[in-house]
Amino acid sequence: MQTTEVINPTEDPTPTTLSYPSGLNLFLIISSLSLSVFLCALDETIISNAIPQITNDFNSITDIVAPIATYCCKPLHIGWYGSAYFTTFAAFQLIYGKLFCFFFIKLVFLISVLIFEIGSLLCGTAVNSGMFIAGRAVAGLGSAGINAGFIIILAASLPLERRPIFVSSYSGVYGLAAVVAPLLGGLFTDKATWRWCFWVNLPVGGVAVLLMVFFFHPVEEEKEKDRTWKEITGEMDLLETLVFVPGVVGLLLALQWGGTVYRWVDFRVLVPLVLGSVALLGFVGIQGWKQDKGTVPPRIFKQRSVACSSVYVFCAAGGLNVFQYYLPLWFQAIQGRNILQSGFCILPTTLGTVLLSLVAGVGVAKTGYYTPFMIVGAAFLLTGAALSTQWKVDSPVVQWIGVQIVISIGAGLGVQQAHTAAQTVLKTDVPTGTVIPGLDVNKILDGGATSLRSLLSEDLLPMAMEAYNTAFTRGFLVAVSLAGRALLVSLGMEWRSVKKSQSESISVD
């Protein structure tokens, strides 16, 4: 039997009774969301250890896209194994925010999971690179909806004052996946087949779907979303999609190619960079023209906390991503660790971020204020990023563990509070406000960064390692810059309490 928790607002001059799921029912809804997000997080990094075997398999098969790849993007074939996923993920985040506004949130979420599962099936059964890349793109499309739906369904299932704890579980799930994914990917590849990296999504995703179907029953949508198809299609406006998606794709192509495959001044970098930038500026112009009917109504960014939290999470999460990507490479390339060892070496960052996210969630729930956690988090992240630039080839264990702890404190305390801020200051715009901070395009190509030790003689190796280490620590300056900006914008956040803000009217039976 489904149980509900009834909340009677006292501060609203026109009181309404809000009904939320509780007990086992709430637990199963959260479990469905967590399983879905865990699969998405797993999918982002699990193939890193499997890519060599994937390319070996496809090189032994007649690849129908080989002629095209040879002509235009052969150097990028492996890179697209990851980039195809992140391209569709980034491009469709805002569009899903609109879909959740106009359609039943349960239906949109379930379709997103189905799309993700289809992408996983395509990857697991791929017979060539083209099919595999297409599967990754489809999975990214589904993942965009799952990640957007996580926060939105939480908003429909919990009163505002209880959300920070559960919103922090989002970071916890991603952190757990960051720990498990490389180990699981290597295990599947060594002991079975890399295809299990994707087949594992099918049964787990099926469980998540069943839980969502039987235990999540929002009823507010019948009155909120009673619109005709003509009204919906008019407000969706395909023009925005046709401008935004190519803009994101063009920008990502330029960032992926520039300085790695082609020089930054090469026309193959400049053309997508310019066209992508123009398209995104056009998208911004359309929002100004359409106002409240746009995908991102400009009035949302007139709310100070939304504007600041969007910039904050872009910078803070971007700084964290620098370490999530480069730390394993630093341990492998500079300190000579193997894949398994490097996975254990980054545990202070991954586990620390998970634990501090939960601590921050409890802290916000107890105090009611998220702003101090964002400020302190950005300060710790900036400090840790700055200290990481001082690492040397022979840096002792205590040094790199200590720096990672500082980084994890910063990321754990601050990043997820941006979502809480958006939900506190916005009501009916929650679906749009919560997907804006999550837009993240700072994903980098995997590369052969660990092979230097095997290519140089012993007399040249120390000098080369010093130079290589300098290249890594200079890369950490990106995180320093981003963390500094996060600290600055956190000072612009309003001091709003989740205990004093009324959540939107939602009823769940």
N, C-alpha and C positions, 0 to 999 in steps of 0.2 A: 504494500500500500504506500502511496506517495504521501509524504508529509510536507507541510509548508510552514514557513515562519512568517508571521504577520507583523509588519512594522506599521505603527501609527505615527506619522509625522506630527510634530507639535509646533514646528516653527512656521509652517506654511499657513497663511491666512485662510486658505481653502483646503482643509485637510483631506487627504485621500488615503485609503488603505492600500498598502503595497504588499503583495504576497510573493515570497521567494521560496524556492526549494530549500530543504534542509535535511540533515541526517544522511541516511544512505543514498537518497535520491541526489542530493547535492554532490556527495562523494563520487558517484558514478558519472555525473556530468563533468566534473573536474577531471576524472580519470580519462574520459573520452577525449577531452581537449588536450590533456597532457600527452596521451599516446599519439595523437595526431601531430602535435608540435614536435614531439620527440623524433618521429619519423622524418619530418622535414629537416630538423637539425642534424640528424644522422646522415641524411642524404647529401648534405652540403660538404661533408668532409670524409665520408667513409671510403670514397673511391681513391683518395690520395695514395694509399699503399697499393691499390689494385691497378693503377694506370699502366705500369710497365707490362703486366700480364695481359691487360685488355688490348694494348697496342700490338703485342706479339700475336694474340689470337686473330685480330683483324688483318694483320699483315699476311697471315697464312690463308686468308679467305679472299675470294674474288670480290673486291670492293667496288660497288657500282659508282661511288662518288670519287674514286681515285683520280680520274682524268680532271675533274673540276678542281679537286684539292691540289693536284700537281700544278695547275695553271695559276690559281689565284690565292690559295690559302694553305698550301701544304705545311708551312712552318707553324700554322695555328691549329692543325687538326687536333692534337692532343689538348691544347689550351681550350678548345671549344667543348671538351668533355665536361668541364666545370662552368665555363662562361655561358653556355647555352642555358643552363639552369638559372643562373643569376640574372641573365638578361630579361627573361620573361618574368621572373620574380619581381625585379625592380619596376619593370614597365607597367605591370598590372596592379600594383598595390593600391593606387588611388582609385582605379576603376572599380575594384572590389568594394572600396568604401562607399561608392555610389550604389552598387548593386545591393549592399546590405541595407541601404536606406529605402530602396524601392520594393524589394522582394522579401519574402519570409527568410529571416536570418538562419533558421534551421535548414531550409531548403538550399540556400546558397552555400552554407557550410558543407552539407553532405555532397553537393555537386563538386565542390572544391576537392574533397577527399577522393571522390571517384576519379576526377581528372588526374590527381596525383598518383593514384593506383594504376591508372592506364599508362601513365608515363613510366612507372616502375616496371610494369609488365613489358613495355616496349624495350626498355634497357636490358632487362633480364633475358629477353629472347632475341636480342639484336644479332644480326648476322653480318653487319658491316658498320663502319663508322657513321655513315649517314643515318641509319636507323637508330643507332645509339644516341647520337646528338639530338635527333628529333625527340626521342624519349626523354632526354634530359630537359629539353625545352618544355615539353608537355608537363613534366613533373614540377618544373619551376612555376608554371602557370597555376597549377593546383595549390602549390605551397603558398603562393601569394594570398589566396583566399583563406587558407587555413590559418595563417599567421594573423591576418586581419580579423578573422572570425573569433579567434581566441579571446581577445580583449572585449569584443562586442558581446559575445555570449556570456562572458563573466559579468558584464554590466547588466545583463538581463537576468542574472541568477543570484546576484549578491547586492545588498545595500552598500552605498558608497563607503561607509566607515569600515566595512569588512574587506573591501577589495584589495587594499595594498598588500596584504599577506599573500593573497592568491595571485595577484599580478606579478609579485616577485618570483612566484614559482615558474614563470615564463623564463626568466634568466636561469633559474635552477635547472629546468629541463634542457636548455641549450648548453649549460655548463656540463651536465651529465653526459650529453651526447658528445661534447668536445673531448671528454675523457675516454668514452667507450668507442667512438667511431674509428679512430686509427687502429686500435687494438683489434676490434671486430673485423675491420676490413682486411687487415693482415692475416687474421685467423682464417677467414673464409677463403682468401686467395691461396694460402699455403696448404690448408687441409681439405678443401673441397673445390669450389670454383668461385671466381669473382662474381658470377651471376647471382650468388646468394646475397650479395650486398643489396640487391634490388628485390629478389624474391621474398626476402624476410619482411618487406613492407606489406605484402598482400594479406597474410593472416592477421597481422597486428592491426592493420588499417581496417580490416573487416570487423574486428572486435570494437574498435572505436566507433565505427558506423552504427553497429547494433546498439551500443550504449546510448548514442545520441538519439537514435530513432525512438527508443522505448522510454527514455527518462527525461528528455528535454522537451517541455511542452509550453512554449511561450504563447500567450493568448492576446497580448496587447496589439499584435500586428493586424488583427482584423479591422480595427478602427483606424490604425495609423497608416495602413498601406492599401486602403481601398481606392485605387487609382485605375484609370483606364489605360490600356496599352498605348493609346495615342499620347496621353499625358506623360507616361513613363519614357517612351522613345523620344519624345520631344525634349525632355529634361536630360536624358542620357547624352544626346547629340553625338553622333559618330564622328563629327568634325574634331572634337577634342581628342578622341581616341586615335584618330588618324594623324594627329599632330604630335601627341604625347609619346606614343609608343615608338615611332621612328626617331624622335628626338633622343629618347633614352638609349635606343639601340646605337644610334650614331655616336653618341657621347661615349658609350662603353667600348665601341670598336676603336675609337681614337685612343682612349686610355689604355686599351689592351695592346694595341700595335705600337704606340709611340715609345721610342727608346728601347724596345725589345726586338721587334721584328723589322721595323722601319725607323728611320730617323724622324725626329719630331717635325722637321721641315719638309718631309716627303709628302707629296700630294695625296698619297693613300692614307695619311694621317690627318692632314689639314682639311681635306674635303669632308669626311664624316664629322670632324670636330666642329667645323663651321656650320654645316647643315644641321647637326644635332643641336648646337647652341641656338641657332635661329629658330628651329622648331620648338624648343623649350620656351624661348622668349615669346613665340607666337602663342603657346599654350597659356602663358601668364597673361598675355593680352586678351585672350578669349575669356579668361576668368573675370578680368575687369569689365569686359563687355557684358557678360551674362549675369554678373553679380550672384545673387542667391541661387540661381539655376545652374551655376557652374559646378564642375566636379569639386573644386576647392573654393567655396565662397570667400571672397576677400575679407568679409567681416570677421571670419574666424581668426585671421591673422591680426586683426585690429585688437583682439584680446591679447594683452601683454604676455600672460603666462603661456598661452599656446605658441606664440611666436618664439618666446625665449626657450620653451621646452623643446620645440622642434630643432632649433639650432643646437641646443645643449646635447640632445641625444645623438644628433648627427656627429658632433665633435667627439663626445665621450665614447660612443660605440665605435666610431672610426678609429680613435686612439687604441681602444681595446683590440680591435681587429688587427692592427699592426702587430701587436704582440702575439695574438693567437696564430697568425700566419708565420711570423718570422722567428719566434722563439724555438719551435722544433727545428727549423733550418739552422739556427745559430748553434744549437746543441749538437746537431749532426755534423755541420760543416766546420765549426770552429773547435769544438771540444771532442769530436770524433765519436760521439755516441751513435748507437744504432737506432733503428726506428722505435723499437720497444722501449729502450732506455730514454729516448727523448720524450716519449709519451709520459713516462713517470716523472721526468724532470720538470715538465710544465704543470704538474698537479697543483703546486702552490697557487698558480694563476687560475686554473679551471675550478678546482674545488673551493678555493678562497672566494671566488666570485659567486659561486652558488650559495655558500654559507652566509656571506655578507648580504646577499640579496634577500635571503629569508630574514636575517636580522633587521634589515632596513624595513621590510614589510611589516614586521611586528612593531618596530619603533614608530612607524607612521600611524599604524592602527591605534597604538597607545596614546601618542601625543597629539595626533590629528594633523600634524604639519609635515609636509614633504620637502619644503624649501631648504631647511638646514641640512638634510641628508644630501641634497644635490650639491650644495656649496662645499660641504666637507668632502664629499666624494670626489668632486673635481679637483680639490686641493691635493688630496692623496694621489689621484691619478697623475696630476702634473708632477708631483714630487717623485713618484716612482718612475715615470717616463724620463725625467731629467737624470735620475741616478743610473738608469740603464745605459745611458750614453757613455758612462765611465767604465763599462765592462772591458776587460782585456782578454787575451787568448787564454791566460792562466788564472782567470778570476776564480777565487775559492768558492766552494759550495755555499758557505754561509752568506756570501755576498749576493749571488744570484737568487737564492731562496728568499732572502730578506727583501730584495727589490720586488720580486714577484708578489710577496705578501702585501707590500704597500700598494702595488698596482691593483691587486684583487680587492683590497679594501675600497679603493676609489671607484672601481667599476661596479662592485656589488652594491655600494651604498647609493650610487647616483642614477645609473642608467635607467632602470625601470620606473623611477619616480616620475619621469616625464609623462608616462601614460596615466598615472594617477592625477597629475596636474591637469591634463586635458579633460579627464572625466569630471574633475571637480569644478572647473570653470565653464564647461559646456554641458548642455542637457540634450537637446534633440540632435545635436551635431556629433554625438559620440562616435558613430561609425566613421565619419570623415576625420575628426580630430585625432583619433587613435591610430589611424594608418599613416598620417603624415610623419610623426616622429620615427616610425619604423622604416622609412624609406632609406634604404642603405645601398649605395652603388660602389663602395670601396672594396671590391673583391678582386684579388690578384691571381694571375696565372701561376700554376705549379711549374717548377723548373728543376733543372739538374744542378741544384746548388750544392750538393754534397759530394761531388765527384773530384774536387780539387786535390784532396790528399793523395788520391791514387794516380794523379797525372804528373806530379812534380817529384823531383829528386829530394833527398833528405836535406841537402845543403841549401836548397831554395825554399823549402817548405816554411821555415819560421818567418822569413820576410813576407812570403805570400800570405801566411795566416794573419800577420799583423795588418796587412793591407785589406784583407778580406773582412777581418773583424771591424776595421774602421768603416768599411762600407755598410756593415750591419748597423753599427752604432749611429752612423749618420742617418740611416733609415729611421732609427728610433726618434730622431728629431721631429719627424712628422707627427708622432704621437705627442711629443712635447708641445708642439704648436696647437694641435687639436685640443689637448687637455687645457691649455691656457685659455683658449677661446671658450671652452665649456665653463671654466671658472668665471670668466667675465659675464657671460650671459646668465649664469645662475644667480648673479647679484641682481638681475632685473626681474626675477620671479616674484610674484605676489605671495604674501604670507596668508594663504587661505587654508582653512582647516577642513579636512574631510568630515569631521564630526558636525560641523555647522552648515555644510552644504547639502541641499536636498538633491537626491538622485532623481533621474527621470522616472516617470510613472510607468512601472512595469509590473505585470502580474503573471505569475506562473502557476498553473494548476497541476 
